[in-house]
């Protein structure tokens, strides 16, 4: 899986990609289909683990920003679903820890992960300010807004999401978030059925602009694919001038939303 990802990054870079996001928990199967302590062994430190160090070398070699989703061990028994962000010169910039953790059939994530405790960071990279939201997070609008308020221009949502549960939402939620928050969204999903369960991951990776329109076609729903798209960053200013959502929002009237 790691070798395949390194090859995919090289392929994307050869097509002109300047930032690449891998799938959720990219270096193995989506093990949350089962509850088994065996998979605690997939953890490693971030940034001092071997995969982060490797990806720093890959980022520098190709001159691309990387978003690398992994299974993080902060200390024994304290484990997170995390994405490392690496700049185009190989510098480790920081990480996002998945904040919203599901616990439903085929997605037994509370068995494996603590909820994130680092908020909703935005990273200054060679391609501008980017954010990362992971899979189930996308159902919660608050984080999307936090990224926008922090100046994100692109937010990536690496996922492992399957047919039958949420496929009907896949083309709704991320475009709606892109419109509401006036930035680009990259929606990444794995493909196929894996040996650990019957989840049928439906792929369909895509980019969506701040008007809610797909940039090119979505990827295949059955085959692995490297998706490379040109994003017109000038469109961000055009949309924000047309739809002044940040001007017109009323945070003074939203205080009850965060009451427990």
C-alpha positions as CSV (number, residue, x, y, z in Angstrom):
1,X,0.0,0.0,0.0
2,X,2.8,2.4,0.8
3,X,4.7,1.6,-2.3
4,X,1.5,2.1,-4.3
5,X,0.9,5.5,-2.8
6,X,4.5,6.6,-3.5
7,X,4.0,5.6,-7.1
8,X,0.7,7.4,-7.2
9,X,2.3,10.6,-5.8
10,X,5.0,10.4,-8.5
11,X,2.3,10.0,-11.2
12,X,0.3,12.9,-9.9
13,X,3.4,15.1,-9.7
14,X,4.4,14.2,-13.3
15,X,1.0,15.5,-14.3
16,X,1.6,18.8,-12.6
17,X,0.0,18.2,-9.2
18,X,1.2,20.6,-6.5
19,X,-0.7,19.1,-3.6
20,X,-1.7,15.4,-3.1
21,X,-4.0,13.9,-0.6
22,X,-4.1,10.1,0.1
23,X,-7.1,8.1,1.3
24,X,-8.0,7.7,4.9
25,X,-5.7,5.3,6.8
26,X,-3.9,4.9,3.5
27,X,-1.3,2.2,4.2
28,X,-3.6,-0.8,4.8
29,X,-7.1,-2.1,4.8
30,X,-9.9,-0.2,6.5
31,X,-9.7,-2.4,9.6
32,X,-12.5,-0.7,11.5
33,X,-14.9,-3.2,9.8
34,X,-13.9,-5.4,12.7
35,X,-13.0,-4.9,16.3
36,X,-9.6,-6.6,16.9
37,X,-6.7,-5.4,19.0
38,X,-4.3,-6.9,16.3
39,X,-4.8,-3.6,14.3
40,X,-3.4,-1.5,17.1
41,X,-0.1,-2.6,15.6
42,X,-0.7,-0.4,12.6
43,X,0.0,2.7,14.7
44,X,3.1,4.8,14.6
45,X,4.3,8.2,15.9
46,X,3.6,11.4,13.9
47,X,5.9,13.0,12.9
48,X,8.7,10.7,14.3
49,X,7.3,7.5,12.7
50,X,8.7,5.8,9.6
51,X,5.9,6.7,7.2
52,X,6.0,10.4,8.0
53,X,9.7,10.5,7.4
54,X,9.3,8.6,4.2
55,X,6.7,11.0,3.0
56,X,8.8,14.0,3.8
57,X,11.4,12.5,1.5
58,X,8.8,11.9,-1.2
59,X,7.4,15.5,-0.9
60,X,10.8,17.0,-1.2
61,X,11.7,14.7,-4.2
62,X,8.7,15.8,-6.2
63,X,8.2,19.3,-4.8
64,X,4.6,18.6,-3.7
65,X,2.5,19.2,-0.6
66,X,1.3,16.0,0.9
67,X,-1.7,15.1,3.1
68,X,-1.0,11.7,4.6
69,X,-3.7,10.0,6.7
70,X,-2.4,7.4,9.2
71,X,-3.1,5.6,12.5
72,X,-1.3,7.6,15.2
73,X,0.0,6.5,18.6
74,X,0.6,9.5,20.8
75,X,1.5,7.1,23.7
76,X,0.6,3.5,24.5
77,X,-3.2,3.3,24.5
78,X,-3.7,6.8,23.2
79,X,-4.5,6.4,19.5
80,X,-5.9,8.8,16.9
81,X,-7.1,8.8,13.3
82,X,-4.7,11.4,12.0
83,X,-3.4,13.1,8.9
84,X,0.1,14.6,8.7
85,X,0.6,17.6,6.5
86,X,4.0,18.0,4.8
87,X,5.1,21.0,2.7
88,X,6.6,20.8,-0.8
89,X,10.2,21.1,0.6
90,X,9.6,18.1,2.9
91,X,9.0,20.2,6.1
92,X,6.5,18.6,8.5
93,X,3.9,21.3,9.1
94,X,1.6,19.6,11.6
95,X,-1.4,17.2,11.8
96,X,-5.1,17.0,12.1
97,X,-6.8,14.5,14.3
98,X,-10.2,13.3,13.4
99,X,-12.7,14.9,15.8
100,X,-15.9,13.0,15.2
101,X,-15.7,9.2,15.7
102,X,-18.5,6.9,14.5
103,X,-19.5,3.6,16.1
104,X,-21.9,1.8,13.7
105,X,-21.8,-1.5,11.9
106,X,-18.8,-1.8,9.7
107,X,-17.3,1.4,11.1
108,X,-16.3,0.5,14.7
109,X,-14.0,3.4,15.1
110,X,-14.5,4.1,18.8
111,X,-12.8,0.8,19.4
112,X,-9.6,2.2,17.8
113,X,-9.5,6.0,18.1
114,X,-9.9,8.8,20.7
115,X,-11.6,11.9,19.4
116,X,-9.2,14.5,18.1
117,X,-8.0,17.2,20.6
118,X,-6.3,19.7,18.3
119,X,-9.2,21.6,17.0
120,X,-9.4,22.5,13.3
121,X,-6.0,23.7,12.2
122,X,-5.3,25.3,8.9
123,X,-1.8,24.9,7.4
124,X,0.2,27.4,5.4
125,X,1.7,25.5,2.6
126,X,3.4,26.1,-0.8
127,X,-0.1,26.0,-2.4
128,X,-1.7,28.3,0.2
129,X,-3.8,27.6,3.3
130,X,-5.3,24.1,3.5
131,X,-7.4,22.2,6.0
132,X,-8.1,18.5,6.5
133,X,-11.4,16.9,7.6
134,X,-11.5,13.1,7.8
135,X,-14.4,11.0,6.6
136,X,-17.2,11.0,9.2
137,X,-16.3,14.6,10.1
138,X,-17.9,15.7,6.9
139,X,-21.4,15.2,8.4
140,X,-20.7,18.1,10.9
141,X,-20.9,21.6,9.5
142,X,-19.1,23.3,12.4
143,X,-15.6,22.1,11.3
144,X,-16.2,23.1,7.7
145,X,-17.0,26.6,9.0
146,X,-13.9,26.7,11.3
147,X,-11.6,26.0,8.4
148,X,-13.2,28.8,6.4
149,X,-12.9,31.3,9.2
150,X,-9.2,30.3,9.5
151,X,-8.7,31.2,5.9
152,X,-8.6,27.8,4.2
153,X,-8.6,27.8,0.4
154,X,-8.8,24.1,0.0
155,X,-10.1,21.5,2.5
156,X,-9.4,17.8,1.9
157,X,-11.7,15.1,3.2
158,X,-10.0,11.7,2.9
159,X,-12.6,9.0,3.5
160,X,-13.4,5.3,3.7
161,X,-17.1,5.3,2.9
162,X,-19.3,2.6,1.4
163,X,-22.3,1.9,-0.7
164,X,-25.6,1.5,1.1
165,X,-24.7,3.7,4.0
166,X,-23.8,7.1,2.7
167,X,-23.3,7.0,-1.0
168,X,-26.4,9.2,-1.6
169,X,-24.7,11.9,0.5
170,X,-21.4,11.8,-1.2
171,X,-22.4,14.3,-4.0
172,X,-24.4,16.5,-1.6
173,X,-22.4,17.2,1.5
174,X,-19.0,18.3,0.2
175,X,-20.4,20.5,-2.6
176,X,-22.8,22.1,0.0
177,X,-19.8,22.7,2.3
178,X,-17.8,24.2,-0.5
179,X,-20.7,26.6,-1.3
180,X,-21.4,27.5,2.4
181,X,-17.8,28.2,3.2
182,X,-16.6,29.5,-0.2
183,X,-13.5,27.3,-0.8
184,X,-12.5,24.2,-2.8
185,X,-13.1,20.7,-1.4
186,X,-11.2,17.6,-2.3
187,X,-13.3,14.5,-1.5
188,X,-11.1,11.3,-1.5
189,X,-12.5,7.7,-1.1
190,X,-11.1,4.2,-1.4
191,X,-12.5,1.6,-3.8
192,X,-13.6,-2.0,-3.6
193,X,-14.4,-4.7,-1.1
194,X,-11.6,-5.7,1.3
195,X,-11.1,-9.0,3.1
196,X,-12.1,-7.7,6.5
197,X,-15.8,-7.2,5.7
198,X,-18.4,-6.5,3.1
199,X,-18.2,-2.7,3.0
200,X,-18.1,-1.8,-0.7
201,X,-16.1,1.4,-0.9
202,X,-17.4,3.3,-3.9
203,X,-14.5,5.6,-4.8
204,X,-15.8,8.6,-6.8
205,X,-13.1,10.9,-5.6
206,X,-13.6,14.5,-6.9
207,X,-12.8,18.2,-6.5
208,X,-15.6,20.7,-6.1
209,X,-15.4,24.5,-6.4
210,X,-16.9,27.2,-4.2
211,X,-19.9,27.3,-6.6
212,X,-20.6,23.7,-5.8
213,X,-19.7,22.5,-9.3
214,X,-17.4,19.5,-9.8
215,X,-14.0,20.3,-11.4
216,X,-13.9,17.7,-14.1
217,X,-15.5,14.3,-13.6
218,X,-15.5,12.2,-10.4
219,X,-13.2,9.2,-10.4
220,X,-14.3,5.6,-11.0
221,X,-16.5,3.9,-8.5
222,X,-14.8,0.5,-9.0
223,X,-11.1,1.2,-9.9
224,X,-8.2,2.9,-8.2
225,X,-7.5,6.2,-9.9
226,X,-5.2,9.2,-9.6
227,X,-7.3,12.3,-9.9
228,X,-5.5,15.5,-11.0
229,X,-7.4,18.7,-11.5
230,X,-6.5,22.4,-12.1
231,X,-8.2,24.7,-9.5
232,X,-8.8,28.3,-10.4
233,X,-7.9,30.1,-7.2
234,X,-9.2,33.4,-8.6
235,X,-12.7,31.9,-8.4
236,X,-12.5,32.2,-4.6
237,X,-12.4,36.0,-4.6
238,X,-15.2,36.1,-7.3
239,X,-17.5,33.9,-5.2
240,X,-16.8,35.7,-2.0
241,X,-17.6,39.0,-3.6
242,X,-20.8,37.7,-5.1
243,X,-22.0,35.7,-2.1
244,X,-20.8,37.6,1.0
245,X,-21.5,34.9,3.5
246,X,-18.7,35.9,5.8
247,X,-19.9,39.4,5.9
248,X,-23.5,38.4,6.5
249,X,-23.0,35.6,9.0
250,X,-24.4,36.3,12.5
251,X,-22.2,34.7,15.2
252,X,-23.9,36.8,17.9
253,X,-27.1,34.8,17.2
254,X,-25.4,31.3,17.2
255,X,-24.2,31.0,20.8
256,X,-26.8,28.4,21.8
257,X,-25.5,26.1,19.1
258,X,-22.6,25.1,21.2
259,X,-24.4,24.6,24.5
260,X,-24.2,21.0,25.6
